Amino acid sequence: MNELTIHPRADDHMKGCVQALATVHAADRYPADWPVDPEGWLTPRSMLDAWVAVDGSAVVGHVVLARPEEALAVAVGLPSQRLVSVARLFVSAGARRRGVAARLLDKAIGVAAADGLRPVLEVEAGATAAINLYERAGWRYVGSSTADWMTADGRVAQLRFYVAPSDHRT
Ligand SMILES: CC(C)(COP(=O)(O)OP(=O)(O)OC[C@H]1O[C@@H](n2cnc3c(N)ncnc32)[C@H](O)[C@@H]1OP(=O)(O)O)[C@@H](O)C(=O)NCCC(=O)NCCS
């Protein structure tokens, strides 16, 4: 791996983002179904900001900050105006366990903290790598709910809700 750098996502990163996402879908079935419009899936209407991790010239990771859904705010017990949601976090299958996701999460949490917002997220219960990542980084589990979609292995998705540690320093 070359030197890893984190950048605000720009239009010319989108092709690389979709290529990276394709490796993630093949390895992990994330997302469970390949989207008809992958660039659109990477750009939800609630999106506020997005960053990419770049290795050389290749996009190897991606994260979004978005306005949280109300269910997440209710689970956390704080008004949604004080929260921001971490979403669309993934790292290319070939760039794992090198701290790429940790760097992206740090970036997103730092920007949220600078804006006075508390990061929250939801993760499907079968995403064990992601759950380990969040719990190891100090995110606090605050509840769960049953989703309205099926996982790739045929289960009804179970969402776990987390809130970021409050002591983040950038
Ligand atoms: C979850 C994911 C983003 C982690 O990316 P990554 O760059 O490999 O993660 P990092 O290298 O930053 O890992 C940091 C820590 O998280 C934990 N972790 C990450 N992957 C793990 C795994 N497969 N198994 C167990 N723990 C894991 C470890 O504690 C790790 O620290 P360590 O390597 O020193 O033990 C990546 O596996 C991925 O893209 N998964 C599919 C998409 C997904 O589930 N996204 C989350 C949606 S909510």
The ligand as an SDF file (V2000), in Angstrom:
LIG
                    3D

 48 50  0  0  0  0  0  0  0  0999 V2000
  -16.0480   -2.9310    8.3860 C   0  0  0  0  0  0  0  0  0  0  0  0
  -14.9590   -2.4340    7.4200 C   0  0  0  0  0  0  0  0  0  0  0  0
  -15.3400   -1.0420    6.9200 C   0  0  0  0  0  0  0  0  0  0  0  0
  -13.6230   -2.3700    8.2030 C   0  0  0  0  0  0  0  0  0  0  0  0
  -12.6290   -1.8110    7.3370 O   0  0  0  0  0  0  0  0  0  0  0  0
  -11.0500   -1.9410    7.6500 P   0  0  0  0  0  0  0  0  0  0  0  0
  -10.3540   -0.8420    6.9640 O   0  0  0  0  0  0  0  0  0  0  0  0
  -10.6170   -3.3160    7.3600 O   0  0  0  0  0  0  0  0  0  0  0  0
  -11.0140   -1.7030    9.2320 O   0  0  0  0  0  0  0  0  0  0  0  0
   -9.7230   -1.2260   10.0880 P   0  0  0  0  0  0  0  0  0  0  0  0
   -8.4850   -1.8080    9.5010 O   0  0  0  0  0  0  0  0  0  0  0  0
   -9.7790    0.2430   10.2630 O   0  0  0  0  0  0  0  0  0  0  0  0
  -10.0140   -1.9670   11.4710 O   0  0  0  0  0  0  0  0  0  0  0  0
   -9.9760   -1.3000   12.7300 C   0  0  0  0  0  0  0  0  0  0  0  0
  -10.3880   -2.3030   13.7880 C   0  0  0  0  0  0  0  0  0  0  0  0
  -11.7370   -2.7800   13.5580 O   0  0  0  0  0  0  0  0  0  0  0  0
  -11.8290   -4.1710   13.9130 C   0  0  0  0  0  0  0  0  0  0  0  0
  -12.0470   -4.9980   12.7200 N   0  0  0  0  0  0  0  0  0  0  0  0
  -12.0160   -4.5800   11.4300 C   0  0  0  0  0  0  0  0  0  0  0  0
  -12.2750   -5.6360   10.6170 N   0  0  0  0  0  0  0  0  0  0  0  0
  -12.4630   -6.7130   11.3960 C   0  0  0  0  0  0  0  0  0  0  0  0
  -12.7490   -8.0810   11.1330 C   0  0  0  0  0  0  0  0  0  0  0  0
  -12.8860   -8.5600    9.8830 N   0  0  0  0  0  0  0  0  0  0  0  0
  -12.8730   -8.9250   12.1860 N   0  0  0  0  0  0  0  0  0  0  0  0
  -12.7410   -8.4800   13.4490 C   0  0  0  0  0  0  0  0  0  0  0  0
  -12.4470   -7.1780   13.7640 N   0  0  0  0  0  0  0  0  0  0  0  0
  -12.3220   -6.3050   12.7330 C   0  0  0  0  0  0  0  0  0  0  0  0
  -10.4860   -4.5180   14.5300 C   0  0  0  0  0  0  0  0  0  0  0  0
  -10.5650   -4.2150   15.9140 O   0  0  0  0  0  0  0  0  0  0  0  0
   -9.5570   -3.5620   13.8040 C   0  0  0  0  0  0  0  0  0  0  0  0
   -8.3500   -3.3350   14.4770 O   0  0  0  0  0  0  0  0  0  0  0  0
   -7.0930   -4.3590   14.2660 P   0  0  0  0  0  0  0  0  0  0  0  0
   -6.9460   -4.6030   12.8000 O   0  0  0  0  0  0  0  0  0  0  0  0
   -5.9420   -3.6130   14.9000 O   0  0  0  0  0  0  0  0  0  0  0  0
   -7.4770   -5.6100   15.0230 O   0  0  0  0  0  0  0  0  0  0  0  0
  -14.7770   -3.4050    6.2260 C   0  0  0  0  0  0  0  0  0  0  0  0
  -14.6020   -4.7290    6.7290 O   0  0  0  0  0  0  0  0  0  0  0  0
  -15.9360   -3.3930    5.2480 C   0  0  0  0  0  0  0  0  0  0  0  0
  -15.9380   -2.6080    4.3040 O   0  0  0  0  0  0  0  0  0  0  0  0
  -16.9340   -4.2770    5.4680 N   0  0  0  0  0  0  0  0  0  0  0  0
  -18.0930   -4.3900    4.5730 C   0  0  0  0  0  0  0  0  0  0  0  0
  -18.9630   -3.1420    4.5870 C   0  0  0  0  0  0  0  0  0  0  0  0
  -19.5890   -2.8760    5.9310 C   0  0  0  0  0  0  0  0  0  0  0  0
  -19.9990   -3.7670    6.6840 O   0  0  0  0  0  0  0  0  0  0  0  0
  -19.6860   -1.5660    6.2550 N   0  0  0  0  0  0  0  0  0  0  0  0
  -20.2980   -1.0980    7.4730 C   0  0  0  0  0  0  0  0  0  0  0  0
  -21.7070   -0.7570    7.2340 C   0  0  0  0  0  0  0  0  0  0  0  0
  -22.4980   -0.1840    8.7360 S   0  0  0  0  0  0  0  0  0  0  0  0
  1  2  1  0
  2  3  1  0
  2  4  1  0
  2 36  1  0
  4  5  1  0
  5  6  1  0
  6  7  2  0
  6  8  1  0
  6  9  1  0
  9 10  1  0
 10 11  2  0
 10 12  1  0
 10 13  1  0
 13 14  1  0
 14 15  1  0
 15 16  1  0
 15 30  1  0
 16 17  1  0
 17 18  1  0
 17 28  1  0
 18 19  1  0
 18 27  1  0
 19 20  2  0
 20 21  1  0
 21 22  1  0
 21 27  2  0
 22 23  1  0
 22 24  2  0
 24 25  1  0
 25 26  2  0
 26 27  1  0
 28 29  1  0
 28 30  1  0
 30 31  1  0
 31 32  1  0
 32 33  2  0
 32 34  1  0
 32 35  1  0
 36 37  1  0
 36 38  1  0
 38 39  2  0
 38 40  1  0
 40 41  1  0
 41 42  1  0
 42 43  1  0
 43 44  2  0
 43 45  1  0
 45 46  1  0
 46 47  1  0
 47 48  1  0
M  END
$$$$
